[in-house]
């Protein structure tokens, strides 16, 4: 399984939810605004998508070894 993802967050959301990239950007902008109001900073334009398989494996390894 590859670790590099060849699309950005907007393309991924558009495909997953059956919407246009423009709709995905608008939806994401709304989420970013809600996060900002909660004191969080989401930088969706610079987000790097990746496969989290290895992160989950590391978590399970750490749990197993205390």
C-alpha positions in Angstrom: 0.0 0.0 0.0 1.5 3.3 -1.0 1.9 6.1 1.5 1.8 9.1 -0.9 -1.6 10.5 -1.8 -1.7 12.2 -5.2 -4.7 14.5 -4.6 -5.4 17.4 -2.3 -8.0 17.7 0.5 -10.5 19.4 -1.8 -10.3 16.8 -4.5 -10.5 14.0 -1.9 -13.6 15.5 -0.2 -15.2 16.2 -3.6 -14.8 12.5 -4.6 -15.8 11.1 -1.2 -19.0 13.2 -0.9 -19.9 13.5 -4.6 -19.5 17.3 -4.9 -17.5 19.7 -6.9 -14.1 20.9 -5.8 -15.7 24.4 -5.4 -18.3 22.9 -3.1 -15.6 21.1 -1.1 -13.7 24.4 -0.7 -16.8 26.2 0.5 -17.6 23.5 3.0 -14.1 23.4 4.2 -14.1 27.2 4.6 -17.1 26.9 6.9 -15.3 24.3 9.0 -12.2 26.5 9.2 -14.3 29.4 10.4 -16.0 27.3 13.1 -12.5 26.1 14.2 -11.3 29.6 14.3 -14.2 30.6 16.6 -13.2 27.7 18.9 -9.6 29.0 19.0 -8.1 26.5 16.6 -6.2 27.3 13.4 -6.8 24.9 10.4 -4.6 25.4 7.4 -6.4 23.3 4.8 -4.5 24.8 1.8 -1.2 23.4 3.1 -2.6 20.1 4.5 -0.6 17.1 3.4 -2.7 14.0 3.0 -1.0 10.7 3.9 -1.9 7.1 4.5 -2.1 6.7 8.3 -1.5 2.9 8.3 2.0 3.2 9.8 0.9 5.7 12.5 -1.7 3.2 13.6 0.8 0.4 13.6 3.2 2.5 15.8 0.3 3.3 18.2 -0.5 -0.4 18.6 3.3 -1.2 19.1 3.6 1.5 21.8 0.4 0.2 23.6 1.8 -3.3 23.5 5.1 -2.2 25.1 3.6 0.2 27.6 
